[in-house]
């Protein structure tokens, strides 16, 4: 560990640790310092960093090399296959093309902020860009733990606030108008189930007959239908333990389900045991699972035909919760039907009141105040 004069600069050689496999000393040379004093200062700084274990060996691996390794060895094992494929699309579309050529250790908070700004300027939603930021944060947090970077540069990047947009819901009149048109088509029961139960579309398409108790008029929500490029259709467990729930259903739904069950049994007798191997409540005419995109396209066509307000399939879930709230059901009941972990989330996210409900509330308040004034 001697500072020495080189041809045009000063430099030194220092032990930076031991090879964990061979236990041999690892030495590294540093040079390019203009004066002996500069070399002494650099040596002292490196010694401190070695002592507190913050010293990192020079590393020229690219972001692309690290990210590919991180995806396969870490991220893929932390999430479901469906989430992995969804995030992989985002990564290949946005993150890799931007950062792939960067040396991992050279990326700074400035580069992260520039990336986020560019994606917002491209017109991506704030929610989508925040998801990209979250992926980068997780990757750099792992890089920091693996001692590949000095710190997580995403930690200090810009804060992306997501404004809660008001969810679109249907009125009772709009529901009946839509269902009047939908009932003339196949699979109308999918939309009835969404409206009457608040189930997610994946839960509906993944519902099997062994989880439908027609005698007691109860649906047991235990799984969801998903599709992946690697595995095709699969039934996966619901999002959380709270998502597993028993949902009482009205007699209207029971009658419709009973009729559908009889129809499928008749088809199975005709086509044989290979028909509907998953025992799904909703399947194609040949017994295969339904693609959610096909259901979504039919839903949008039915909206146009019925001339009601355009909403999304998931908004039927919001509509269910909002109607129960309007009828005076407790937040706890609504929470349990929607399968949320806490009632506060249900109230903040899914429960909506329209102007009519507010008018009724203020009229009741007015009557109470007038009654109080007369009494006094």
DOGUKOL-873406 format. One line per 10 residues: their letters; for each residue x, y, z of C-alpha. Coordinates in Angstrom, 2 decimals, always signed. Layout:
N
a> X:Y:Z ~ ...
END
This chain:
376
xxxxxxxxxx> +0.00:+0.00:+0.00 ~ +2.61:+2.47:-1.21 ~ +1.89:+5.69:-3.05 ~ +4.31:+5.96:-5.94 ~ +5.18:+8.33:-8.77 ~ +4.32:+7.00:-12.19 ~ +5.38:+8.45:-15.52 ~ +2.78:+11.21:-15.69 ~ +0.76:+10.78:-12.52 ~ +0.61:+9.34:-9.03
xxxxxxxxxx> -0.94:+6.04:-8.01 ~ -1.12:+3.23:-5.46 ~ -2.03:-0.44:-5.05 ~ -4.23:-1.61:-2.17 ~ -5.80:-4.79:-0.75 ~ -9.56:-4.49:-1.19 ~ -10.58:-7.80:+0.38 ~ -10.38:-11.55:-0.19 ~ -11.85:-13.78:-2.83 ~ -14.70:-15.64:-1.06
xxxxxxxxxx> -14.00:-18.82:-3.06 ~ -10.18:-19.01:-2.81 ~ -9.56:-16.79:+0.24 ~ -6.73:-15.13:-1.70 ~ -6.08:-11.42:-1.37 ~ -7.61:-9.16:-3.98 ~ -5.45:-6.21:-4.92 ~ -6.41:-3.26:-7.07 ~ -4.28:-0.50:-8.59 ~ -5.47:+3.09:-8.79
xxxxxxxxxx> -3.71:+5.79:-10.80 ~ -4.21:+9.02:-12.72 ~ -3.84:+11.43:-9.78 ~ -2.11:+14.69:-10.67 ~ -0.34:+15.14:-7.31 ~ +0.81:+12.98:-4.43 ~ -1.69:+14.77:-2.19 ~ -4.59:+13.76:-4.48 ~ -3.42:+10.14:-4.37 ~ -3.18:+10.26:-0.56
xxxxxxxxxx> -6.73:+11.67:-0.27 ~ -8.10:+9.03:-2.65 ~ -6.31:+6.25:-0.73 ~ -7.75:+7.48:+2.59 ~ -11.29:+7.60:+1.12 ~ -11.02:+4.08:-0.30 ~ -9.72:+2.75:+3.03 ~ -12.73:+4.23:+4.82 ~ -15.12:+2.70:+2.29 ~ -13.42:-0.69:+2.59
xxxxxxxxxx> -13.69:-0.44:+6.36 ~ -17.44:+0.34:+6.36 ~ -18.10:-2.15:+3.53 ~ -19.35:+0.51:+1.10 ~ -16.49:+0.03:-1.38 ~ -17.51:-1.48:-4.71 ~ -15.22:-3.04:-7.25 ~ -15.26:-1.38:-10.67 ~ -18.06:-2.99:-12.67 ~ -18.92:-2.38:-16.32
xxxxxxxxxx> -22.00:-4.61:-16.56 ~ -24.85:-2.96:-18.40 ~ -28.33:-2.33:-17.11 ~ -29.64:-4.82:-19.66 ~ -27.34:-7.60:-18.38 ~ -28.34:-6.97:-14.77 ~ -32.05:-6.55:-15.49 ~ -32.32:-9.81:-17.41 ~ -30.67:-11.65:-14.52 ~ -32.89:-9.88:-11.97
xxxxxxxxxx> -36.05:-10.76:-13.87 ~ -35.28:-14.47:-14.09 ~ -33.70:-15.09:-10.69 ~ -35.66:-12.70:-8.47 ~ -38.74:-10.91:-9.86 ~ -40.23:-13.95:-11.62 ~ -40.23:-15.87:-8.32 ~ -41.96:-13.06:-6.41 ~ -45.10:-12.63:-8.52 ~ -47.74:-14.77:-10.25
xxxxxxxxxx> -47.17:-15.90:-13.82 ~ -49.93:-13.56:-15.06 ~ -48.40:-10.55:-13.29 ~ -44.97:-11.51:-14.62 ~ -46.17:-11.60:-18.22 ~ -48.02:-8.29:-17.84 ~ -44.97:-6.57:-16.35 ~ -42.63:-8.18:-18.89 ~ -44.55:-6.46:-21.68 ~ -44.12:-3.09:-19.95
xxxxxxxxxx> -40.42:-3.77:-19.40 ~ -39.70:-4.78:-23.00 ~ -41.79:-1.92:-24.35 ~ -40.44:+0.92:-22.23 ~ -37.67:+0.18:-19.71 ~ -35.24:-1.98:-21.70 ~ -35.19:+0.20:-24.85 ~ -34.35:+3.26:-22.73 ~ -31.78:+1.89:-20.27 ~ -30.35:-1.21:-21.95
xxxxxxxxxx> -27.04:+0.36:-23.07 ~ -26.34:+2.19:-19.78 ~ -23.64:+0.91:-17.48 ~ -25.68:-0.04:-14.41 ~ -23.50:+1.87:-11.98 ~ -23.61:+5.05:-14.09 ~ -27.39:+5.46:-13.87 ~ -28.38:+8.34:-11.59 ~ -31.59:+9.86:-10.27 ~ -31.32:+12.37:-13.10
xxxxxxxxxx> -31.61:+9.58:-15.67 ~ -34.59:+8.08:-13.85 ~ -36.39:+11.44:-13.73 ~ -35.65:+12.01:-17.43 ~ -37.14:+8.61:-18.25 ~ -40.29:+9.23:-16.20 ~ -40.73:+12.68:-17.74 ~ -40.38:+11.27:-21.26 ~ -43.00:+8.59:-20.62 ~ -45.47:+11.15:-19.27
xxxxxxxxxx> -44.82:+13.34:-22.32 ~ -45.55:+10.33:-24.55 ~ -49.04:+10.32:-23.11 ~ -48.82:+7.31:-20.79 ~ -51.11:+7.58:-17.77 ~ -49.63:+8.61:-14.44 ~ -50.70:+5.26:-12.99 ~ -48.84:+3.39:-15.75 ~ -45.68:+5.49:-15.34 ~ -45.80:+4.97:-11.58
xxxxxxxxxx> -45.84:+1.20:-12.22 ~ -42.71:+1.60:-14.38 ~ -41.11:+3.58:-11.56 ~ -42.03:+0.83:-9.09 ~ -40.38:-1.81:-11.28 ~ -37.20:+0.25:-11.49 ~ -37.25:+0.84:-7.74 ~ -37.48:-2.88:-7.03 ~ -34.67:-3.67:-9.48 ~ -32.28:-1.04:-8.11
xxxxxxxxxx> -33.12:-1.99:-4.52 ~ -31.97:-5.53:-5.35 ~ -28.85:-4.16:-7.11 ~ -28.05:-2.20:-3.94 ~ -28.47:-5.30:-1.75 ~ -26.22:-7.24:-4.14 ~ -23.55:-4.49:-3.77 ~ -23.71:-3.65:-7.48 ~ -24.55:+0.04:-6.94 ~ -23.77:+2.55:-4.20
xxxxxxxxxx> -27.42:+3.37:-3.56 ~ -30.91:+3.03:-5.04 ~ -31.10:+5.98:-7.43 ~ -34.87:+5.56:-7.85 ~ -35.45:+6.31:-4.16 ~ -34.99:+10.07:-4.71 ~ -36.73:+10.25:-8.09 ~ -39.75:+12.45:-8.71 ~ -43.00:+11.68:-6.92 ~ -45.82:+10.76:-9.29
xxxxxxxxxx> -49.17:+11.54:-7.73 ~ -52.18:+9.63:-9.01 ~ -55.45:+11.49:-8.90 ~ -58.35:+9.25:-7.96 ~ -60.72:+9.42:-10.92 ~ -64.42:+9.07:-10.24 ~ -65.64:+5.61:-11.21 ~ -68.41:+5.36:-13.77 ~ -71.48:+3.45:-12.61 ~ -74.93:+2.70:-13.97
xxxxxxxxxx> -78.26:+3.74:-12.51 ~ -80.97:+1.14:-11.93 ~ -82.67:+2.33:-15.11 ~ -79.48:+1.88:-17.15 ~ -78.96:-1.61:-15.72 ~ -82.45:-2.73:-16.72 ~ -82.13:-1.17:-20.18 ~ -78.81:-2.95:-20.75 ~ -80.07:-6.31:-19.47 ~ -83.17:-6.13:-21.65
xxxxxxxxxx> -80.87:-6.05:-24.69 ~ -78.25:-8.45:-23.28 ~ -80.80:-11.17:-22.50 ~ -81.32:-11.67:-26.22 ~ -77.68:-12.75:-26.56 ~ -75.66:-15.73:-25.36 ~ -73.66:-15.28:-22.16 ~ -75.91:-12.51:-20.83 ~ -75.67:-14.27:-17.47 ~ -72.03:-13.14:-17.18
xxxxxxxxxx> -73.20:-9.53:-16.91 ~ -76.07:-10.39:-14.60 ~ -73.62:-12.13:-12.27 ~ -71.30:-9.11:-12.26 ~ -74.16:-6.77:-11.42 ~ -75.81:-8.98:-8.78 ~ -72.62:-10.20:-7.05 ~ -69.85:-7.65:-7.70 ~ -67.49:-10.47:-8.72 ~ -64.39:-9.67:-10.78
xxxxxxxxxx> -64.56:-10.77:-14.40 ~ -61.73:-13.29:-13.84 ~ -63.66:-14.75:-10.90 ~ -66.79:-15.07:-13.03 ~ -65.00:-16.74:-15.94 ~ -63.19:-19.03:-13.49 ~ -66.36:-20.06:-11.64 ~ -66.91:-23.84:-11.71 ~ -70.13:-25.72:-11.06 ~ -68.76:-27.38:-7.92
xxxxxxxxxx> -68.63:-23.87:-6.40 ~ -72.27:-23.09:-7.23 ~ -74.72:-24.27:-4.59 ~ -78.07:-23.93:-6.35 ~ -80.00:-25.53:-3.47 ~ -78.84:-22.95:-0.95 ~ -78.44:-20.16:-3.54 ~ -74.78:-19.48:-2.76 ~ -71.74:-18.95:-4.99 ~ -68.33:-19.80:-3.52
xxxxxxxxxx> -65.58:-17.56:-4.89 ~ -62.29:-19.46:-4.68 ~ -60.45:-18.98:-7.96 ~ -60.00:-16.90:-11.06 ~ -59.44:-17.72:-14.72 ~ -56.19:-16.46:-16.22 ~ -54.40:-16.86:-19.53 ~ -50.62:-16.86:-20.02 ~ -48.48:-17.36:-23.10 ~ -46.46:-20.03:-21.30
xxxxxxxxxx> -49.26:-22.11:-19.80 ~ -52.43:-21.11:-21.67 ~ -55.62:-21.09:-19.59 ~ -55.28:-21.80:-15.88 ~ -57.34:-21.50:-12.72 ~ -55.45:-19.62:-10.04 ~ -56.35:-18.86:-6.45 ~ -57.98:-15.52:-5.68 ~ -55.95:-12.41:-4.85 ~ -56.19:-12.63:-1.03
xxxxxxxxxx> -57.78:-14.71:+1.71 ~ -60.55:-12.08:+1.89 ~ -61.22:-12.68:-1.79 ~ -62.35:-16.20:-0.89 ~ -65.99:-15.63:-0.01 ~ -69.50:-17.07:-0.10 ~ -72.00:-14.90:-1.94 ~ -75.75:-15.39:-1.49 ~ -77.53:-14.85:-4.81 ~ -81.16:-13.91:-5.57
xxxxxxxxxx> -83.73:-16.33:-6.95 ~ -83.52:-14.63:-10.37 ~ -79.90:-15.68:-10.74 ~ -80.56:-19.15:-9.36 ~ -83.20:-19.83:-12.01 ~ -80.91:-18.61:-14.79 ~ -77.99:-20.71:-13.51 ~ -80.18:-23.79:-13.16 ~ -81.30:-23.44:-16.76 ~ -77.69:-23.00:-17.94
xxxxxxxxxx> -76.59:-26.05:-15.94 ~ -79.24:-28.23:-17.56 ~ -78.26:-26.97:-21.01 ~ -74.59:-27.80:-20.45 ~ -75.39:-31.26:-19.17 ~ -77.37:-31.91:-22.35 ~ -74.46:-30.75:-24.52 ~ -72.04:-32.90:-22.52 ~ -74.17:-35.98:-23.18 ~ -73.99:-35.18:-26.87
xxxxxxxxxx> -70.29:-34.24:-27.16 ~ -68.83:-36.53:-24.51 ~ -66.52:-36.13:-21.52 ~ -64.03:-33.92:-23.37 ~ -66.60:-31.09:-23.32 ~ -65.85:-28.43:-20.67 ~ -63.01:-30.28:-18.86 ~ -62.66:-27.44:-16.32 ~ -66.35:-27.78:-15.39 ~ -66.75:-24.03:-15.96
xxxxxxxxxx> -70.07:-22.25:-15.57 ~ -69.22:-20.09:-18.58 ~ -67.49:-21.68:-21.56 ~ -67.59:-21.65:-25.36 ~ -69.96:-23.79:-27.41 ~ -67.20:-26.42:-27.59 ~ -66.51:-26.30:-23.84 ~ -63.29:-24.25:-23.87 ~ -62.65:-21.33:-21.46 ~ -63.66:-17.86:-22.61
xxxxxxxxxx> -61.11:-15.18:-23.48 ~ -61.81:-12.09:-21.41 ~ -61.16:-9.87:-24.45 ~ -63.99:-11.58:-26.36 ~ -66.33:-10.98:-23.42 ~ -65.21:-7.36:-23.25 ~ -65.87:-6.83:-26.97 ~ -69.37:-8.27:-26.67 ~ -70.03:-6.08:-23.62 ~ -69.05:-2.94:-25.55
xxxxxxxxxx> -71.29:-3.91:-28.48 ~ -74.22:-4.44:-26.12 ~ -73.63:-1.00:-24.60 ~ -73.89:+0.55:-28.07 ~ -77.02:-1.42:-28.89 ~ -78.73:-0.53:-25.60 ~ -77.60:+3.14:-25.84 ~ -76.58:+3.40:-22.19 ~ -73.60:+5.21:-20.73 ~ -70.27:+3.59:-21.68
xxxxxxxxxx> -68.55:+1.94:-18.73 ~ -66.01:-0.86:-18.36 ~ -66.65:-4.45:-17.33 ~ -64.96:-3.73:-14.01 ~ -67.32:-0.79:-13.47 ~ -70.13:-3.33:-13.01 ~ -68.33:-4.23:-9.77 ~ -68.35:-0.58:-8.73 ~ -72.03:-0.38:-9.66 ~ -72.85:-3.35:-7.42
xxxxxxxxxx> -71.17:-1.79:-4.39 ~ -72.66:+1.63:-5.05 ~ -76.22:+0.30:-5.37 ~ -75.92:-1.62:-2.11 ~ -74.65:+1.54:-0.46 ~ -77.58:+3.50:-1.88 ~ -79.96:+0.90:-0.42 ~ -78.46:+1.52:+3.01 ~ -76.38:-1.65:+3.37 ~ -73.53:-1.41:+5.88
xxxxxxxxxx> -69.95:-0.94:+4.61 ~ -69.07:-4.26:+6.28 ~ -71.60:-6.18:+4.16 ~ -70.40:-4.48:+0.98 ~ -66.77:-5.14:+1.91 ~ -67.46:-8.83:+2.38 ~ -69.32:-9.13:-0.92 ~ -66.52:-7.41:-2.82 ~ -63.82:-9.38:-1.01 ~ -61.80:-6.44:+0.31
xxxxxxxxxx> -59.44:-6.61:+3.26 ~ -60.87:-3.52:+4.97 ~ -64.08:-1.49:+4.81 ~ -62.16:+1.81:+4.46 ~ -60.81:+0.74:+1.07 ~ -64.31:-0.26:+0.00 ~ -65.71:+3.14:+0.94 ~ -62.89:+5.13:-0.68 ~ -62.71:+3.16:-3.91 ~ -66.00:+1.53:-4.73
xxxxxxxxxx> -68.82:+3.31:-2.99 ~ -70.27:+6.23:-4.90 ~ -73.30:+8.42:-4.33 ~ -75.21:+10.26:-7.02 ~ -76.90:+13.66:-6.82 ~ -80.27:+12.05:-6.03 ~ -78.85:+10.41:-2.90 ~ -77.41:+13.75:-1.75 ~ -80.74:+15.52:-2.36 ~ -82.53:+12.93:-0.22
xxxxxxxxxx> -79.93:+13.34:+2.52 ~ -80.17:+17.14:+2.63 ~ -83.99:+16.99:+2.58 ~ -83.93:+14.65:+5.60 ~ -81.54:+17.06:+7.35 ~ -83.83:+20.00:+6.58 ~ -86.88:+18.19:+8.02 ~ -84.97:+17.31:+11.20 ~ -83.82:+20.92:+11.69 ~ -87.34:+22.32:+11.08
xxxxxx> -88.81:+19.74:+13.47 ~ -86.26:+20.77:+16.11 ~ -87.06:+24.47:+15.61 ~ -90.83:+23.89:+16.00 ~ -90.29:+21.85:+19.15 ~ -88.23:+24.62:+20.73
END
